[in-house]
Protein backbone atom coordinates (compact mmCIF):
# COMPACT_ATOMS: atom_id res chain seq x y z
CA UNK A 1 0.00 0.00 0.00
CA UNK A 2 2.84 2.35 0.83
CA UNK A 3 4.13 2.36 -2.73
CA UNK A 4 0.82 3.83 -3.94
CA UNK A 5 1.12 6.67 -1.43
CA UNK A 6 4.70 7.37 -2.52
CA UNK A 7 3.65 7.32 -6.17
CA UNK A 8 0.88 9.82 -5.41
CA UNK A 9 3.31 12.13 -3.59
CA UNK A 10 5.78 11.88 -6.49
CA UNK A 11 3.12 12.86 -9.03
CA UNK A 12 2.04 15.81 -6.86
CA UNK A 13 5.63 16.99 -6.49
CA UNK A 14 6.31 16.67 -10.21
CA UNK A 15 3.18 18.61 -11.11
CA UNK A 16 4.14 21.30 -8.60
CA UNK A 17 7.61 21.73 -10.09
CA UNK A 18 6.13 22.06 -13.58
CA UNK A 19 3.66 24.70 -12.40
CA UNK A 20 6.38 26.63 -10.58
CA UNK A 21 8.59 26.55 -13.67
CA UNK A 22 5.72 27.79 -15.83
CA UNK A 23 4.96 30.53 -13.31
CA UNK A 24 8.59 31.64 -13.26
CA UNK A 25 8.68 31.77 -17.06
CA UNK A 26 5.47 33.81 -17.04
CA UNK A 27 6.92 36.31 -14.56
CA UNK A 28 10.13 36.64 -16.58
CA UNK A 29 8.10 37.22 -19.72
CA UNK A 30 5.96 39.86 -18.00
CA UNK A 31 9.05 41.65 -16.72
CA UNK A 32 10.77 41.64 -20.14
CA UNK A 33 10.48 45.20 -21.53
CA UNK A 34 11.45 44.08 -25.01
CA UNK A 35 8.34 41.96 -25.37
CA UNK A 36 5.93 44.12 -27.42
CA UNK A 37 2.90 42.13 -26.19
CA UNK A 38 3.54 43.04 -22.56
CA UNK A 39 1.88 46.22 -21.32
CA UNK A 40 3.08 48.14 -18.23
CA UNK A 41 -0.05 46.99 -16.39
CA UNK A 42 0.66 43.35 -17.18
CA UNK A 43 4.24 43.70 -15.95
CA UNK A 44 2.95 44.35 -12.41
CA UNK A 45 0.72 41.34 -11.75
CA UNK A 46 -1.31 41.52 -8.53
CA UNK A 47 -0.79 38.79 -5.96
CA UNK A 48 -3.43 37.40 -3.63
CA UNK A 49 -3.09 40.43 -1.37
CA UNK A 50 -4.13 42.68 -4.21
CA UNK A 51 -0.63 44.21 -4.14
CA UNK A 52 1.96 44.48 -6.85
CA UNK A 53 4.34 41.59 -7.44
CA UNK A 54 7.22 44.02 -6.98
CA UNK A 55 9.20 43.69 -3.71
CA UNK A 56 7.56 45.41 -0.78
CA UNK A 57 9.23 47.30 2.01
CA UNK A 58 9.28 45.24 5.21
CA UNK A 59 6.97 46.44 7.91
CA UNK A 60 5.97 44.94 11.26
CA UNK A 61 3.38 47.19 12.89
CA UNK A 62 1.38 45.98 15.90
CA UNK A 63 -1.15 43.29 14.99
CA UNK A 64 -4.33 42.19 16.69
CA UNK A 65 -5.56 45.71 17.38
CA UNK A 66 -9.37 45.54 17.70
CA UNK A 67 -11.20 46.88 14.68
CA UNK A 68 -8.01 47.42 12.68
CA UNK A 69 -7.94 44.75 9.94
CA UNK A 70 -4.51 43.81 8.61
CA UNK A 71 -4.12 43.20 4.90
CA UNK A 72 -4.99 39.62 4.07
CA UNK A 73 -2.23 37.18 3.22
CA UNK A 74 -2.41 34.38 0.66
CA UNK A 75 -3.38 32.16 3.57
CA UNK A 76 -6.69 34.03 3.80
CA UNK A 77 -7.99 31.75 1.05
CA UNK A 78 -7.71 28.90 3.52
CA UNK A 79 -9.61 30.38 6.42
CA UNK A 80 -13.15 30.20 7.67
CA UNK A 81 -15.72 32.93 8.21
CA UNK A 82 -13.44 35.14 10.29
CA UNK A 83 -10.83 35.50 7.58
CA UNK A 84 -10.11 39.01 6.38
CA UNK A 85 -10.95 39.62 2.71
CA UNK A 86 -8.36 41.13 0.40
CA UNK A 87 -7.78 44.81 1.09
CA UNK A 88 -6.65 47.49 -1.35
CA UNK A 89 -2.92 47.80 -1.78
CA UNK A 90 -1.14 50.04 0.69
CA UNK A 91 2.36 49.41 -0.60
CA UNK A 92 3.21 47.53 2.61
CA UNK A 93 2.92 43.92 3.71
CA UNK A 94 1.12 43.94 7.06
CA UNK A 95 -0.26 40.43 7.03
CA UNK A 96 -0.45 38.72 10.40
CA UNK A 97 -0.04 34.95 10.71
CA UNK A 98 -3.25 32.99 10.30
CA UNK A 99 -4.07 29.36 11.11
CA UNK A 100 -4.15 26.61 8.51
CA UNK A 101 -7.55 25.29 7.48
CA UNK A 102 -7.16 22.10 9.50
CA UNK A 103 -6.29 24.13 12.58
CA UNK A 104 -9.35 26.31 12.79
CA UNK A 105 -10.94 24.17 15.44
CA UNK A 106 -13.81 22.98 13.33
CA UNK A 107 -13.74 19.65 15.05
CA UNK A 108 -15.22 21.13 18.19
CA UNK A 109 -18.01 23.11 16.62
CA UNK A 110 -15.87 25.86 15.10
CA UNK A 111 -13.53 28.06 17.15
CA UNK A 112 -12.45 30.22 14.22
CA UNK A 113 -14.79 33.19 14.96
CA UNK A 114 -12.81 34.35 18.00
CA UNK A 115 -9.40 33.79 16.37
CA UNK A 116 -9.53 37.13 14.57
CA UNK A 117 -9.65 40.61 16.13
CA UNK A 118 -11.30 41.87 12.93
CA UNK A 119 -15.07 42.26 13.07
CA UNK A 120 -17.49 43.17 10.30
CA UNK A 121 -15.41 42.06 7.31
CA UNK A 122 -16.40 38.42 6.84
CA UNK A 123 -16.03 37.21 3.24
CA UNK A 124 -18.17 34.90 1.16
CA UNK A 125 -16.67 31.41 1.12
CA UNK A 126 -17.41 28.14 -0.63
CA UNK A 127 -15.50 24.83 -0.55
CA UNK A 128 -15.96 21.49 -2.27
CA UNK A 129 -13.83 18.41 -1.55
CA UNK A 130 -13.94 14.87 -2.93
CA UNK A 131 -11.88 12.07 -1.34
CA UNK A 132 -11.46 8.40 -2.25
CA UNK A 133 -10.46 5.87 0.41
CA UNK A 134 -9.29 2.56 -1.01
CA UNK A 135 -11.20 -0.61 0.03
CA UNK A 136 -9.25 -2.39 2.79
CA UNK A 137 -9.92 -5.63 4.71
CA UNK A 138 -12.19 -5.59 7.75
CA UNK A 139 -10.73 -7.48 10.72
CA UNK A 140 -12.49 -10.80 11.38
CA UNK A 141 -14.81 -10.50 8.36
CA UNK A 142 -14.45 -11.74 4.81
CA UNK A 143 -15.06 -8.33 3.27
CA UNK A 144 -13.44 -4.96 2.63
CA UNK A 145 -14.53 -1.41 3.42
CA UNK A 146 -13.87 1.58 1.18
CA UNK A 147 -15.75 4.78 0.57
CA UNK A 148 -16.02 8.08 -1.28
CA UNK A 149 -16.38 11.19 0.86
CA UNK A 150 -17.73 14.49 -0.43
CA UNK A 151 -17.79 17.76 1.50
CA UNK A 152 -19.61 20.90 0.43
CA UNK A 153 -19.74 24.07 2.51
CA UNK A 154 -20.52 27.71 1.96
CA UNK A 155 -21.01 30.78 4.08
CA UNK A 156 -21.80 34.45 3.71
CA UNK A 157 -22.41 37.50 5.89
CA UNK A 158 -26.09 38.17 6.48
CA UNK A 159 -25.29 41.62 7.81
CA UNK A 160 -22.13 43.47 8.85
CA UNK A 161 -21.15 47.10 9.22
CA UNK A 162 -17.39 46.82 8.67
CA UNK A 163 -16.51 48.02 12.17
CA UNK A 164 -18.16 46.35 15.17
CA UNK A 165 -20.91 43.92 14.12
CA UNK A 166 -20.96 40.73 12.08
CA UNK A 167 -23.75 38.21 11.45
CA UNK A 168 -22.76 35.16 9.42
CA UNK A 169 -24.56 32.12 8.01
CA UNK A 170 -22.96 28.84 6.95
CA UNK A 171 -24.05 25.44 5.68
CA UNK A 172 -22.02 22.22 5.66
CA UNK A 173 -22.82 18.89 4.02
CA UNK A 174 -20.77 15.69 4.19
CA UNK A 175 -21.68 12.41 2.50
CA UNK A 176 -19.86 9.08 2.72
CA UNK A 177 -20.85 6.36 0.27
CA UNK A 178 -19.47 2.96 1.34
CA UNK A 179 -18.52 -0.13 -0.63
CA UNK A 180 -18.71 -2.96 1.91
CA UNK A 181 -20.62 -6.01 3.15
CA UNK A 182 -19.39 -5.53 6.72
CA UNK A 183 -21.62 -6.51 9.64
CA UNK A 184 -21.85 -4.80 13.01
CA UNK A 185 -20.59 -7.79 15.05
CA UNK A 186 -22.63 -7.49 18.25
CA UNK A 187 -26.06 -6.70 16.82
CA UNK A 188 -25.68 -8.45 13.45
CA UNK A 189 -26.90 -5.38 11.55
CA UNK A 190 -25.33 -4.49 8.19
CA UNK A 191 -22.93 -1.56 8.23
CA UNK A 192 -24.64 1.55 6.79
CA UNK A 193 -24.27 1.98 3.04
CA UNK A 194 -24.06 5.75 3.43
CA UNK A 195 -23.67 8.34 6.18
CA UNK A 196 -24.62 12.02 6.07
CA UNK A 197 -23.76 15.03 8.19
CA UNK A 198 -25.77 18.14 7.36
CA UNK A 199 -25.45 21.29 9.45
CA UNK A 200 -26.74 24.87 9.23
CA UNK A 201 -25.34 27.47 11.58
CA UNK A 202 -25.35 31.18 12.24
CA UNK A 203 -22.75 33.21 14.13
CA UNK A 204 -22.89 36.72 15.56
CA UNK A 205 -19.90 38.74 16.81
CA UNK A 206 -19.74 42.22 18.34
CA UNK A 207 -16.78 44.49 19.09
CA UNK A 208 -17.40 46.44 22.29
CA UNK A 209 -16.06 49.92 23.01
CA UNK A 210 -13.47 48.51 25.43
CA UNK A 211 -12.00 46.24 22.72
CA UNK A 212 -13.65 43.01 23.89
CA UNK A 213 -15.20 40.78 21.24
CA UNK A 214 -18.12 38.58 22.22
CA UNK A 215 -20.61 36.44 20.41
CA UNK A 216 -22.09 33.05 19.85
CA UNK A 217 -23.29 30.57 17.28
CA UNK A 218 -26.20 28.17 16.98
CA UNK A 219 -26.34 25.17 14.66
CA UNK A 220 -28.99 22.63 13.70
CA UNK A 221 -28.77 19.63 11.43
CA UNK A 222 -28.70 15.87 11.18
CA UNK A 223 -25.89 13.29 11.26
CA UNK A 224 -27.24 9.89 10.31
CA UNK A 225 -27.64 7.23 7.63
CA UNK A 226 -31.19 8.58 7.28
CA UNK A 227 -30.84 12.34 7.82
CA UNK A 228 -33.83 14.14 9.31
CA UNK A 229 -35.59 10.78 9.75
CA UNK A 230 -36.87 11.96 13.12
CA UNK A 231 -36.06 14.05 16.16
CA UNK A 232 -33.63 11.39 17.42
CA UNK A 233 -31.48 11.86 14.31
CA UNK A 234 -31.37 15.66 14.66
CA UNK A 235 -28.43 17.59 16.09
CA UNK A 236 -28.17 21.02 17.70
CA UNK A 237 -25.02 22.81 18.79
CA UNK A 238 -24.22 25.94 20.75
CA UNK A 239 -21.04 27.99 21.10
CA UNK A 240 -20.36 31.13 23.14
CA UNK A 241 -17.07 33.00 23.12
CA UNK A 242 -15.38 36.11 24.48
CA UNK A 243 -12.06 37.61 23.38
CA UNK A 244 -10.41 39.99 25.87
CA UNK A 245 -7.34 41.86 24.52
CA UNK A 246 -4.19 41.90 26.64
CA UNK A 247 -1.98 44.63 25.24
CA UNK A 248 -1.55 45.13 21.49
CA UNK A 249 -0.73 41.56 20.51
CA UNK A 250 -2.17 39.17 23.10
CA UNK A 251 -5.63 38.20 24.30
CA UNK A 252 -7.63 35.91 26.58
CA UNK A 253 -10.15 33.56 24.98
CA UNK A 254 -13.14 32.17 26.90
CA UNK A 255 -15.42 29.62 25.25
CA UNK A 256 -18.32 27.31 26.02
CA UNK A 257 -19.25 24.67 23.43
CA UNK A 258 -21.83 21.93 23.16
CA UNK A 259 -22.43 19.40 20.39
CA UNK A 260 -24.42 16.14 20.75
CA UNK A 261 -22.03 14.39 18.34
CA UNK A 262 -18.76 15.43 19.99
CA UNK A 263 -16.53 12.99 21.86
CA UNK A 264 -18.00 14.30 25.11
CA UNK A 265 -21.65 15.28 24.45
CA UNK A 266 -21.71 17.75 27.33
CA UNK A 267 -21.04 21.52 27.52
CA UNK A 268 -17.24 21.98 27.40
CA UNK A 269 -15.66 25.21 28.70
CA UNK A 270 -12.39 26.50 27.31
CA UNK A 271 -9.85 29.10 28.42
CA UNK A 272 -6.77 30.04 26.41
CA UNK A 273 -4.23 32.84 26.39
CA UNK A 274 -3.17 34.04 22.94
CA UNK A 275 0.52 34.90 23.11
CA UNK A 276 2.01 36.52 20.02
CA UNK A 277 5.51 37.89 20.71
CA UNK A 278 6.15 38.47 16.99
CA UNK A 279 4.59 38.15 13.55
CA UNK A 280 6.29 34.75 13.19
CA UNK A 281 5.02 33.04 16.33
CA UNK A 282 1.65 32.68 17.99
CA UNK A 283 0.41 30.29 20.67
CA UNK A 284 -3.00 29.61 22.19
CA UNK A 285 -2.03 28.31 25.62
CA UNK A 286 -4.97 26.41 27.06
CA UNK A 287 -8.05 24.96 25.34
CA UNK A 288 -8.18 25.04 22.40
CA UNK A 289 -4.39 24.65 22.20
CA UNK A 290 -2.63 25.92 19.10
CA UNK A 291 0.86 26.91 17.98
CA UNK A 292 1.90 28.66 14.78
CA UNK A 293 5.62 29.14 14.07
CA UNK A 294 7.11 30.65 10.94
CA UNK A 295 10.90 30.13 11.24
CA UNK A 296 11.47 31.33 7.67
CA UNK A 297 9.47 33.44 5.27
CA UNK A 298 8.35 30.44 3.21
CA UNK A 299 8.08 27.82 5.98
CA UNK A 300 5.27 27.50 8.55
CA UNK A 301 4.57 24.92 11.26
CA UNK A 302 1.12 24.51 12.86
CA UNK A 303 -0.03 22.33 15.74
CA UNK A 304 -3.42 22.14 17.48
CA UNK A 305 -5.19 19.99 20.05
CA UNK A 306 -8.72 19.79 21.41
CA UNK A 307 -10.37 17.32 23.76
CA UNK A 308 -10.11 14.38 23.59
CA UNK A 309 -8.53 12.96 20.45
CA UNK A 310 -8.49 15.85 17.98
CA UNK A 311 -4.92 16.60 16.91
CA UNK A 312 -3.63 18.37 13.79
CA UNK A 313 -0.04 19.08 12.80
CA UNK A 314 1.13 20.60 9.54
CA UNK A 315 4.31 21.87 7.89
CA UNK A 316 3.82 24.14 4.87
CA UNK A 317 6.52 25.32 2.46
CA UNK A 318 5.95 27.94 -0.21
CA UNK A 319 7.82 26.77 -3.30
CA UNK A 320 6.87 29.77 -5.42
CA UNK A 321 4.24 32.49 -5.30
CA UNK A 322 1.18 30.41 -6.32
CA UNK A 323 2.23 27.02 -4.91
CA UNK A 324 2.63 25.63 -1.41
CA UNK A 325 3.60 22.07 -0.47
CA UNK A 326 2.61 20.58 2.88
CA UNK A 327 2.92 17.52 5.07
CA UNK A 328 0.21 16.93 7.65
CA UNK A 329 -0.90 14.60 10.42
CA UNK A 330 -4.46 14.36 11.74
CA UNK A 331 -6.13 12.36 14.48
CA UNK A 332 -9.87 12.88 14.21
CA UNK A 333 -13.24 11.40 15.04
CA UNK A 334 -16.81 11.92 13.94
CA UNK A 335 -20.12 10.69 15.37
CA UNK A 336 -23.40 9.75 13.71
CA UNK A 337 -26.90 8.84 14.91
CA UNK A 338 -28.00 5.78 12.90
CA UNK A 339 -31.76 5.51 12.59
CA UNK A 340 -31.86 1.83 13.71
CA UNK A 341 -29.42 2.02 16.64
CA UNK A 342 -30.52 -0.05 19.69
CA UNK A 343 -30.50 2.93 22.07
CA UNK A 344 -31.22 6.52 21.06
CA UNK A 345 -28.40 7.63 23.35
CA UNK A 346 -25.86 5.59 21.35
CA UNK A 347 -23.71 7.05 18.60
CA UNK A 348 -21.69 5.49 15.78
CA UNK A 349 -18.13 6.79 16.09
CA UNK A 350 -15.61 6.94 13.24
CA UNK A 351 -12.01 7.30 14.46
CA UNK A 352 -8.87 7.46 12.32
CA UNK A 353 -5.39 8.89 11.94
CA UNK A 354 -3.96 10.22 8.67
CA UNK A 355 -0.66 11.22 7.13
CA UNK A 356 -1.03 13.55 4.16
CA UNK A 357 1.19 15.13 1.51
CA UNK A 358 -0.33 17.80 -0.69
CA UNK A 359 0.05 20.85 -2.88
CA UNK A 360 -2.05 24.01 -2.57
CA UNK A 361 -2.22 26.05 -5.77
CA UNK A 362 -3.63 29.59 -5.81
CA UNK A 363 -5.49 29.98 -9.11
CA UNK A 364 -6.21 33.68 -8.65
CA UNK A 365 -7.07 36.18 -5.95
CA UNK A 366 -10.22 34.31 -4.95
CA UNK A 367 -9.75 30.60 -5.69
CA UNK A 368 -7.29 27.81 -4.95
CA UNK A 369 -7.00 24.07 -5.51
CA UNK A 370 -5.71 21.58 -2.94
CA UNK A 371 -4.34 18.27 -4.28
CA UNK A 372 -3.43 15.70 -1.65
CA UNK A 373 -2.81 12.03 -1.05
CA UNK A 374 -1.94 10.07 2.02
CA UNK A 375 -2.24 7.09 4.31
CA UNK A 376 -5.07 6.38 6.74
CA UNK A 377 -4.34 4.12 9.71
CA UNK A 378 -5.70 3.04 13.10
CA UNK A 379 -9.15 3.33 11.52
CA UNK A 380 -12.13 1.86 13.34
CA UNK A 381 -15.85 2.29 14.01
CA UNK A 382 -17.83 1.50 17.17
CA UNK A 383 -21.10 2.34 18.87
CA UNK A 384 -21.49 3.79 22.35
CA UNK A 385 -22.75 6.72 24.36
CA UNK A 386 -19.39 8.53 24.22
CA UNK A 387 -15.83 7.78 23.27
CA UNK A 388 -14.83 6.94 26.88
CA UNK A 389 -17.75 4.67 27.78
CA UNK A 390 -16.64 1.19 28.86
CA UNK A 391 -19.73 -0.43 27.30
CA UNK A 392 -18.85 0.43 23.69
CA UNK A 393 -19.81 -2.28 21.20
CA UNK A 394 -20.09 -3.15 17.49
CA UNK A 395 -16.43 -2.33 16.85
CA UNK A 396 -15.15 -2.69 13.28
CA UNK A 397 -11.41 -2.36 12.54
CA UNK A 398 -10.38 -1.43 9.00
CA UNK A 399 -6.87 -2.14 7.68
CA UNK A 400 -4.52 0.74 6.84
CA UNK A 401 -4.60 2.08 3.29
CA UNK A 402 -4.12 5.02 0.93
CA UNK A 403 -6.45 7.82 -0.04
CA UNK A 404 -6.48 10.76 -2.48
CA UNK A 405 -8.34 14.05 -2.31
CA UNK A 406 -9.09 17.17 -4.37
CA UNK A 407 -10.47 20.37 -2.89
CA UNK A 408 -11.60 23.70 -4.39
CA UNK A 409 -11.62 26.76 -2.12
CA UNK A 410 -13.27 30.07 -2.98
CA UNK A 411 -13.13 33.32 -0.96
CA UNK A 412 -14.69 36.58 -2.08
Buried (B, 14 or more C-beta within 10 A) or exposed (E): EEEBBEEBBEBBBEBBBEBBEEBEEEBEEBBEEEEEEBEEEEBEBBBBBBBBBEEBEEEEEBBBBBBEBBBBBBBBBBBBBBBBBBBEBEEBBBBBBBBBBBBBBBBBBBBBBBBBBBBBBBBBBBBBBBBBBBBBBBEEBEEBBBBBBEBBBBBBBEEBEEEBBBBBBBBBBBBBEBBBEBBBBEEEBEBBEBBBBBBEBBBBBBBEEEBBBBBBBBBEBBBBBBBEBEEEBBBEBBBBBBBBBEEEBBBBBBBBBBBBBBBBBEEBEBEBBBBBEEBBBBBBEBBBBBBBBBEEEEEBBBBBBBBEBBBBBBBBEBBBBBBBBBBBBBBBBBBBBBBEBEEEBBBBBBBBBBBBBBBBBBEEBBBBEBBBBBBBBEBBBBBBEBBEBEEBBBBBBBBBBBBBBBBBBBBE
